[in-house]
């Protein structure tokens, strides 16, 4: 489990947030929600996060801007894109924007858990936050 790892979910879609939070909490992750990049910036200034889950359709910016701002403001914390599109071009755009990975919503719980574990295992800050990474 990732007992003290903090995850910020940036999405204006409440159903997307609920599904994502449910899966993250099963891994022992502590989640915080916000609905825009503006709100996310404020949260990042107040608290350290080991992972970002960011929707590709935020109301105040495009995907490339969201990923750039989140990663640059935190020294490279992984960003996983949450998307309503399940196609190769959307996946490649997310990776091209600098995302760690991409999850089509509604998420498959097993696949999402795998991606979350991989992102956290490769983030040195999450290993410091949780010595019980499994």
N, C-alpha and C positions, 0 to 999 in steps of 0.2 A: 504494500500500500504506500501511497504518497501522502502521509499524514499531514504534513504542514505545507504542502505545495498549494500556492494560490493561483487560481485561474481566472482570468478576466474574459467574460463572454460579451462581445460587442455585437449586438443585433437588435434591430427594431421589431423583429418578429417574435412575439411572446411564445408561440408554440415551438419555434426553433430553439429558443432559450430553454424552455422547460425540458424538451427531449435531451438537449445537450447537457444540461445540469444533472438530469437523472443519471446519465451514463457516467459523467465525471464523478459524481458523488459515490457511485458504486466502487470507484477506485480509491476512495478516501480523499479526493481532492476538495479543497474549499473553493467555492465559486462566488464570484461577484458579477452582477449584470450591469450593463449600461446600453443605451440605445443609439449612441452616436459617437463619432470620433472625438467630438468636442468634450463629451462626458468622459470618454476613455482617457483623454489627455489629463484631465483633472484627477482621475483615479490613480493614474500612473505616478503623478506627482506626490500623492498621499501614501501610496503603498507599493511594495515590490511584488511583482507577479512572476511566476516561473513559466507561464504559458498564456498565449492569447488565442481565443477562438473568435474569429471575426467574420461576420457576414459579408458577402460580396455586393450587397445592395444597401449600404448605409445611406441615410438621408442627406448627410452633409459632406460626402466625398466619394471618390471612386475607389476601387479596390487597390490600385497601385499606390495611391496616396496613403490609404489606411495602413497597408503593410509597411511602407517606408517610414511613416511616422512612428508606428508602434515599435518596430525593430530598432530604429535609430535612437529613440528616446530611452531605450532600456539596455543598450549595449548588445543587441542581438537576440533577445528573448524570442523563441520560436512563435510564429504565427501560423495557425491552421485556419484555412478558409472554409467557411460554411456556405454552401451554395444551394440554390433551388434548381440549378442546372446539373444534370448528370451527363456531361459530354466531354470528349477529349479536348476540344478547343478551350473550354472554360477551365479545365484542369491545367492546361499548358499556360494559359494567361495568369493563373494564380501562381504557378511556379516561377514564371517569368517576372512577376511582380516581387518575388523574393519570399514567397510563402514556404513554410516547411513542408506542408502537405495540404490536401484538399479533401473535403468530405461533402458528398451530396446529401442533402436533407430531403426527407427525414433520414437520419443516420441509421445505418446498420450497427446495432450495439457492439457486436464482436469486432467489426472492422474499426469502429471508432475507438474502442478500448485499445486495440493494437496500435493505432496511430498515436494516441495520447501517451501510451507507455513508451513508445519509441522516441517521441519528441522530448519527453521528460528525461529519459535515460541519456539523451545526447546533450542535455542542457546542464552544464556544470552548476549553475545556481540551484537547480532542483535537487541535485545530489547533496548539496550543502544543506538545503532546507529539510531534507528527509533522508536520514540514514537508512531507512527501511525500504528503499526502492526494490521492488520485486520484479 
